[in-house]
Amino acid sequence: MKISENYKQFIDKSALIIVSAEKAANIYAVLSGEINLISEIKAPEVHYSDKEGRFGHELGGAPLSKLEEMEKRDFAVELEKYLETNWKSEYEEVFILTTKQDKTTILEAIPPQAKKVIVSDRFGNYTKANPFEILEILTHSV
């Protein structure tokens, strides 16, 4: 999608925007005056046996928090793999929009060369925002 003149600061930039909440992330690339969704990453679906599940430890299943931690870890691994494989040195800046509780997970998944160019992080759940709403949010946070 072509970037509007309203967001001039992004027109001549090459940037990666990571929008994340819970166990999902949308990755956008800003290149050559355009912003495009390049990947949607979700935690792999956890399959439970008869003795596991989300019904709680007292009934013989794994505790909910332990299952959530497993899903969160699996998501972080998927995100890290994607970013390591697809990082481009042409990205001049990285922007992160995530929830406060997920910030550490996201930062740990980012490759070292990308961490050097993190410009901004903003807290909130913006995964349902369209690309122009994301640019609007970033315009007011930079």
C-alpha positions as CSV (number, residue, x, y, z in Angstrom):
1,M,0.0,0.0,0.0
2,K,1.4,3.4,-1.0
3,I,2.1,5.6,2.0
4,S,0.2,8.9,2.0
5,E,1.9,12.3,2.1
6,N,0.4,12.6,5.6
7,Y,3.1,10.2,6.8
8,K,6.1,11.9,5.1
9,Q,8.5,10.7,7.7
10,F,8.0,7.1,6.5
11,I,8.1,7.7,2.7
12,D,11.9,7.6,2.3
13,K,12.5,5.1,5.1
14,S,13.0,1.4,5.2
15,A,11.7,0.0,8.4
16,L,10.3,-3.1,10.0
17,I,7.2,-2.7,12.2
18,I,6.3,-5.5,14.6
19,V,2.7,-5.3,15.9
20,S,2.1,-8.0,18.6
21,A,-0.3,-9.0,21.4
22,E,-0.8,-12.2,23.2
23,K,0.7,-15.0,21.0
24,A,0.4,-13.3,17.6
25,A,2.3,-10.8,15.6
26,N,1.8,-8.9,12.3
27,I,5.1,-7.9,10.6
28,Y,5.0,-4.9,8.2
29,A,7.8,-3.7,5.9
30,V,8.1,-0.1,5.0
31,L,10.1,0.1,1.8
32,S,10.1,2.5,-1.2
33,G,7.2,4.5,0.0
34,E,5.0,1.5,0.7
35,I,3.8,-0.3,3.8
36,N,3.0,-4.0,3.4
37,L,2.0,-6.8,5.7
38,I,4.8,-9.4,5.1
39,S,3.9,-12.0,7.8
40,E,1.4,-13.0,10.4
41,I,2.9,-15.2,13.1
42,K,0.8,-17.1,15.6
43,A,1.6,-19.5,18.4
44,P,1.4,-23.0,17.1
45,E,-1.8,-24.6,18.3
46,V,-1.2,-26.8,21.4
47,H,-2.9,-30.2,21.2
48,Y,-3.8,-31.8,24.6
49,S,-4.0,-35.4,25.5
50,D,-6.9,-36.7,27.6
51,K,-5.0,-36.0,30.8
52,E,-4.1,-32.5,29.8
53,G,-6.1,-29.5,29.1
54,R,-7.3,-26.1,30.2
55,F,-9.5,-27.4,33.0
56,G,-7.0,-26.9,35.7
57,H,-4.5,-28.8,37.8
58,E,-7.0,-30.0,40.5
59,L,-8.7,-32.2,37.9
60,G,-5.5,-33.8,36.7
61,G,-4.6,-31.4,33.8
62,A,-1.6,-29.2,33.5
63,P,-2.0,-25.8,35.2
64,L,-3.3,-23.1,33.0
65,S,-0.4,-20.9,33.5
66,K,2.1,-23.6,32.5
67,L,0.2,-24.2,29.3
68,E,0.1,-20.5,28.5
69,E,3.8,-20.3,29.2
70,M,4.4,-23.2,26.7
71,E,2.3,-21.4,24.1
72,K,4.1,-18.1,24.7
73,R,7.5,-19.8,24.4
74,D,6.5,-21.5,21.2
75,F,5.3,-18.1,19.8
76,A,8.6,-16.5,20.7
77,V,10.5,-19.3,19.0
78,E,8.4,-18.9,15.8
79,L,8.9,-15.1,15.9
80,E,12.6,-15.4,16.5
81,K,13.0,-17.9,13.6
82,Y,11.1,-15.6,11.2
83,L,13.0,-12.5,12.2
84,E,16.4,-14.2,12.0
85,T,15.6,-15.7,8.6
86,N,14.0,-12.6,7.1
87,W,16.0,-9.7,8.6
88,K,17.3,-7.4,5.9
89,S,20.2,-5.1,6.6
90,E,18.4,-2.4,4.5
91,Y,16.0,-1.8,7.4
92,E,17.1,1.4,9.0
93,E,14.6,1.4,11.8
94,V,12.4,-1.0,13.8
95,F,9.2,0.0,15.5
96,I,7.5,-2.2,18.1
97,L,3.8,-2.0,19.1
98,T,3.0,-4.6,21.7
99,T,1.4,-5.0,25.1
100,K,3.4,-4.3,28.2
101,Q,3.3,-7.9,29.3
102,D,4.7,-9.1,25.9
103,K,7.5,-6.5,25.5
104,T,10.2,-8.8,27.0
105,T,9.1,-11.7,24.8
106,I,9.3,-9.6,21.6
107,L,12.6,-8.0,22.5
108,E,14.2,-11.4,23.2
109,A,13.0,-12.6,19.8
110,I,14.6,-9.7,17.8
111,P,18.0,-10.4,16.3
112,P,20.9,-8.4,17.7
113,Q,21.4,-6.4,14.5
114,A,17.7,-5.4,14.6
115,K,17.9,-4.4,18.2
116,K,20.5,-1.7,17.3
117,V,17.9,0.2,15.2
118,I,14.8,0.0,17.4
119,V,13.5,3.5,17.3
120,S,10.2,3.3,19.2
121,D,8.0,1.0,21.2
122,R,4.4,1.7,22.0
123,F,2.2,-0.3,24.4
124,G,-1.2,-1.5,23.5
125,N,-3.0,-4.1,21.4
126,Y,-2.9,-2.9,17.8
127,T,-3.1,-6.2,16.0
128,K,-6.4,-5.3,14.4
129,A,-5.2,-1.9,13.2
130,N,-4.8,-1.4,9.5
131,P,-1.5,-0.2,8.1
132,F,-2.5,3.5,8.0
133,E,-3.7,3.4,11.6
134,I,-0.4,1.9,12.6
135,L,1.5,4.7,10.8
136,E,-0.8,7.3,12.5
137,I,0.0,5.7,15.9
138,L,3.8,5.7,15.2
139,T,3.7,9.3,13.9
140,H,2.5,10.4,17.3
141,S,4.9,8.3,19.3
142,V,8.2,9.1,17.5
